[in-house]
Amino acid sequence: MHLTSVDDAAWASPWRRRRVGEKALLSLGLVLTALLAPTWPGTVLVGLAALAAILGPARIRPAVLAGVMAAPSAFILVGAASVAVGVGSPVAESHLLWRWGPFSLGRDGLLRAAGLLGHGIAGALALMVLATTTPMVDLITWGRRWRIPDPLLEVAALTYRLLWVLLATTVGIRQAQAARLGDAAPLRRRMEAAGNAVGAVLVRSWNQARRLEEGLAGRGYESSLTTLSVQRPASPRFLLATAAALATIWALVWAVVGHG
């Protein structure tokens, strides 16, 4: 249920009242810093800055952030492991740390994996600054202001709505099975119930999607489904704080690299 938690957190965050462009500037600035700066101390500073923004003034609960970061962190860990462990590639004995059959772990591979892990986690945290504080409707409205083609925005909006339909259907079926003590059934019955639930979710989601399409057609939908945009005042203080944070990170990076 982390999807609903993220959406609720984005609507409830104090940063929801800020302009999307200001939050995007901070988030993308941190992402670029995480990509371009050295692993040490650049990615560590970016990660700490993103955590401070998310858990501090944005007021996102740590449990919500942990749930959002679970999937990308697992993906980054798998990628780092594939870089660290070599298969059939010779590693110099002076750099060899571990070997088992065709698999080997060398010092160079471990350093590359650590760099990939640092850049990936820091970049993901920087992106969460925008994702956890901005609802999808604000992102779509902001994209329309930047002249992003309407078909791309409509595909994103409809996909987002269908994901909520799928989630609501799944939760409803799961609650119905739990009310019938489905969790206490034998393993075979639970497997059959899981298969039936998957089939019911697909059928109901298809029906809901068809009804959504018919509803849009009945309202005369042709090209774009516009929404009213809220005019939010600019915040020079927020922009100055963003510039100061990025400048401080780069100053610390160059200070450490220069002394190194």
C-alpha distance (Angstrom), angle and dihedral (degrees) to the residues before:
residue distance angle dihedral
M1 . . .
H2 3.82 . .
L3 3.81 89.2 .
T4 3.78 92.1 66.9
S5 3.80 90.7 42.5
V6 3.80 91.6 54.7
D7 3.79 93.1 47.8
D8 3.80 92.5 46.9
A9 3.80 90.6 47.2
A10 3.81 91.7 50.8
W11 3.81 92.0 51.6
A12 3.81 93.0 45.1
S13 3.81 97.3 44.0
P14 3.82 116.2 108.0
W15 3.80 87.3 -133.2
R16 3.80 89.7 65.2
R17 3.81 86.5 82.8
R18 3.80 91.7 57.8
R19 3.76 123.5 91.7
V20 3.78 115.2 -87.7
G21 3.79 90.8 -132.5
E22 3.80 91.8 57.8
K23 3.80 92.5 51.1
A24 3.81 90.5 43.8
L25 3.80 90.0 52.8
L26 3.80 91.2 54.2
S27 3.80 94.0 43.4
L28 3.81 96.4 45.9
G29 3.79 91.2 43.1
L30 3.79 89.8 56.0
V31 3.81 91.1 45.1
L32 3.81 92.2 53.1
T33 3.79 90.4 46.2
A34 3.81 90.7 51.5
L35 3.81 90.4 50.7
L36 3.80 98.4 44.1
A37 3.79 103.3 33.7
P38 3.82 122.2 83.5
T39 3.77 116.9 -93.3
W40 3.79 90.0 -111.3
P41 2.94 118.6 74.1
G42 3.82 99.2 -12.8
T43 3.79 100.8 69.8
V44 3.80 92.5 41.4
L45 3.80 91.5 53.0
V46 3.81 92.1 46.3
G47 3.80 91.4 49.5
L48 3.79 92.1 49.3
A49 3.81 92.1 47.2
A50 3.81 92.0 49.6
L51 3.80 91.8 47.9
A52 3.79 91.0 48.5
A53 3.81 91.1 51.9
I54 3.81 95.6 44.9
L55 3.79 98.7 43.3
G56 3.80 95.3 33.4
P57 3.81 122.2 45.0
A58 3.84 93.6 1.8
R59 3.85 89.6 55.3
I60 3.80 97.3 -146.6
R61 3.79 112.9 164.4
P62 3.85 114.8 -115.3
A63 3.82 90.6 -126.6
V64 3.81 90.7 57.5
L65 3.80 92.1 48.8
A66 3.81 91.3 47.5
G67 3.80 91.1 52.0
V68 3.80 92.6 49.0
M69 3.79 93.1 47.4
A70 3.81 95.2 47.7
A71 3.82 97.4 84.7
P72 3.84 98.8 42.4
S73 3.81 90.9 43.1
A74 3.80 90.8 54.1
F75 3.81 90.4 48.9
I76 3.82 91.4 49.5
L77 3.81 92.0 47.4
V78 3.80 91.6 52.6
G79 3.80 90.5 49.4
A80 3.81 92.0 48.4
A81 3.81 91.5 49.2
S82 3.81 91.1 51.8
V83 3.81 89.3 52.8
A84 3.80 95.1 45.6
V85 3.81 98.0 48.0
G86 3.79 116.2 63.3
V87 3.81 122.8 -154.2
G88 3.78 115.8 -148.8
S89 3.80 92.7 -23.0
P90 3.79 115.9 129.4
V91 3.78 115.5 -117.6
A92 3.78 123.0 -164.1
E93 3.79 111.7 -106.9
S94 3.80 90.7 -126.8
H95 3.82 89.8 58.8
L96 3.81 97.5 37.0
L97 3.79 115.3 115.1
W98 3.80 102.8 166.5
R99 3.80 138.1 2.3
W100 3.80 133.0 -175.4
G101 3.78 116.8 169.7
P102 3.83 108.8 -56.4
F103 3.82 91.7 -12.3
S104 3.78 120.7 92.0
L105 3.77 138.6 170.1
G106 3.77 119.0 -149.4
R107 3.76 133.6 -175.5
D108 3.81 93.4 -114.5
G109 3.79 92.7 50.0
L110 3.78 90.9 48.5
L111 3.81 91.3 52.2
R112 3.81 91.5 49.2
A113 3.81 90.3 49.0
A114 3.80 91.4 49.8
G115 3.80 89.9 51.4
L116 3.79 91.8 49.0
L117 3.81 91.0 47.9
G118 3.80 93.0 48.9
H119 3.80 95.1 47.3
G120 3.80 92.3 44.2
I121 3.81 97.4 49.2
A122 3.80 93.0 43.0
G123 3.81 91.9 48.2
A124 3.80 92.0 48.3
L125 3.80 91.8 50.1
A126 3.80 90.3 48.5
L127 3.80 90.4 52.2
M128 3.82 90.7 49.5
V129 3.80 88.7 62.4
L130 3.80 86.8 73.6
A131 3.81 98.8 30.6
T132 3.80 96.9 53.7
T133 3.80 96.1 45.1
T134 3.82 103.1 40.5
P135 3.83 124.9 65.6
M136 3.79 117.9 -139.1
V137 3.80 92.8 -110.7
D138 3.82 90.2 60.3
L139 3.81 91.6 49.3
I140 3.80 91.9 50.6
T141 3.81 92.2 48.1
W142 3.79 90.3 48.2
G143 3.80 91.1 49.5
R144 3.80 90.4 52.3
R145 3.80 89.4 55.4
W146 3.81 88.9 55.5
R147 3.83 90.4 55.0
I148 3.78 95.6 -110.2
P149 3.84 106.1 168.3
D150 3.78 112.5 -90.7
P151 3.84 94.9 -129.3
L152 3.82 90.7 60.5
L153 3.78 91.7 48.8
E154 3.80 92.6 46.7
V155 3.82 91.9 50.5
A156 3.81 89.5 51.2
A157 3.81 92.8 47.0
L158 3.81 95.2 46.5
T159 3.81 91.9 45.5
Y160 3.79 89.2 51.7
R161 3.81 91.6 50.4
L162 3.80 91.9 47.7
L163 3.79 90.4 51.4
W164 3.78 88.7 57.6
V165 3.79 90.2 48.9
L166 3.79 89.6 51.9
L167 3.80 92.1 47.0
A168 3.82 93.8 48.4
T169 3.81 91.3 48.3
T170 3.79 92.4 49.0
V171 3.81 93.0 48.5
G172 3.80 91.6 48.5
I173 3.80 93.6 51.0
R174 3.80 91.8 45.0
Q175 3.80 91.9 51.7
A176 3.81 90.9 48.6
Q177 3.81 91.2 52.2
A178 3.80 91.8 47.9
A179 3.82 90.5 50.3
R180 3.82 88.8 55.6
L181 3.85 89.9 52.4
G182 3.77 91.3 -109.8
D183 3.81 90.9 154.4
A184 3.81 90.3 63.5
A185 3.82 94.3 54.1
P186 3.82 123.1 104.4
L187 3.79 118.4 -84.8
R188 3.80 93.7 -102.3
R189 3.79 92.4 52.9
R190 3.80 90.9 47.4
M191 3.82 90.8 51.8
E192 3.80 90.2 50.7
A193 3.79 90.5 47.8
A194 3.81 90.6 50.5
G195 3.81 90.8 51.8
N196 3.79 91.5 48.6
A197 3.79 90.2 48.4
V198 3.80 91.9 53.3
G199 3.80 90.8 50.7
A200 3.80 92.5 47.2
V201 3.81 91.8 48.7
L202 3.80 92.0 52.4
V203 3.81 93.9 46.9
R204 3.81 94.9 45.9
S205 3.79 92.5 44.5
W206 3.79 90.1 51.4
N207 3.80 90.5 50.8
Q208 3.80 92.0 47.6
A209 3.81 90.9 49.1
R210 3.81 90.6 50.5
R211 3.80 90.9 49.8
L212 3.80 89.7 49.4
E213 3.80 90.2 52.7
E214 3.81 91.7 48.3
G215 3.80 90.8 48.3
L216 3.79 91.7 52.1
A217 3.79 90.8 48.1
G218 3.81 90.6 49.4
R219 3.80 89.9 54.6
G220 3.78 91.4 54.4
Y221 3.81 95.7 -105.2
E222 3.79 110.1 178.1
S223 3.78 115.3 145.2
S224 3.81 115.4 -4.7
L225 3.78 139.3 6.0
T226 3.77 102.1 -140.3
T227 3.78 124.9 -165.9
L228 3.78 130.6 -159.6
S229 3.78 112.2 -94.6
V230 3.78 122.3 -140.6
Q231 3.79 115.0 -131.9
R232 3.79 108.1 -132.6
P233 3.81 122.7 -172.2
A234 3.77 119.1 -115.7
S235 3.78 118.4 -107.0
P236 3.82 113.2 -143.0
R237 3.80 88.8 -178.7
F238 3.81 91.2 58.1
L239 3.81 91.5 48.3
L240 3.80 91.7 49.1
A241 3.82 90.5 48.4
T242 3.82 89.7 50.8
A243 3.80 92.4 50.1
A244 3.80 91.0 45.8
A245 3.81 92.8 49.9
L246 3.81 93.5 49.7
A247 3.81 92.0 44.5
T248 3.80 90.9 49.8
I249 3.80 92.2 50.9
W250 3.82 92.2 50.9
A251 3.81 91.6 45.0
L252 3.81 90.8 53.6
V253 3.80 90.8 45.8
W254 3.79 93.4 52.3
A255 3.80 90.8 44.4
V256 3.81 92.2 54.7
V257 3.81 94.4 40.8
G258 3.79 92.1 46.4
H259 3.79 93.2 51.5
G260 3.79 89.8 44.0
